[in-house]
Amino acid sequence: MTEGYFIRKDDWTTCGGKVLEADGHLMMFD
């Protein structure tokens, strides 16, 4: 089951990568 989730700059992604680019807004991945 897939759910959307919010990440911010420097948050770790579920695949082990790190969010390097963010423009001050929450990004939605689904």
Protein Blocks (a to p, Z undefined) as FASTA:
>chain_A
ZZdddddehiacfkopacfbdghiacddZZ
